Amino acid sequence: MAVEADVLDELRRLRARIPRLAGTLAATVDGLVLAHDAADTEPEGLAALTAAALGVAYRMTDAAARGEFRELLVRGSQGYIATYAAGTTAVLTLLADDRVNVGRLHLEGRRSGARIAELVDTHIGPGAGRHADRLVTREIPARGQDPDRPIGTLPVRTPQLPPHRPRTQPGG
């Protein structure tokens, strides 16, 4: 498909612009690889982990009322993993060494994310991923879940009084 070749070209240009960038991956938000340029990484596994992290990031931004997800940065002892939104159907993940210029990483990552979003929207269409033709099944809430609570909100626990009053200690 033409979108994979165009996205791969963008990933290669991105690696040329950022020194110390070790790998790049563009994937759908549901974890399918669009294109990758990461030599020492299994792209399918990284795409699946990106989708999982993306799900948590979406819930965090929603629960904290911080708007729509834009980016996620993880720092390990040997470098960074940066994930950027690339429209509504794709995501860009960058693997960088620990001495990368993080400001430059963000600048170029955001630009490439926007470019990949344009490419995906042009070739696939906005809001239409590889799974757009699948039927959406309605999930039945598990016992104990509130069906009226919006997705992405956390349950609130209400403190209750103990069933008995604590005894007072002698002398106190």
Protein Blocks (a to p, Z undefined) as FASTA:
>chain_A
ZZlmmmmmmmmmmmmmmghiabdcdddfkopafbdcdfkbcfklmmmmmmmmmmmmmmmm
mmnonojafbdcdddfkbccddddehjkbccdddddfkbcfklmmmmmmmmmmmmmmmmm
mmnoghiafklmpccddddddehiafkbcghiacdddddddfbdcdddehZZ
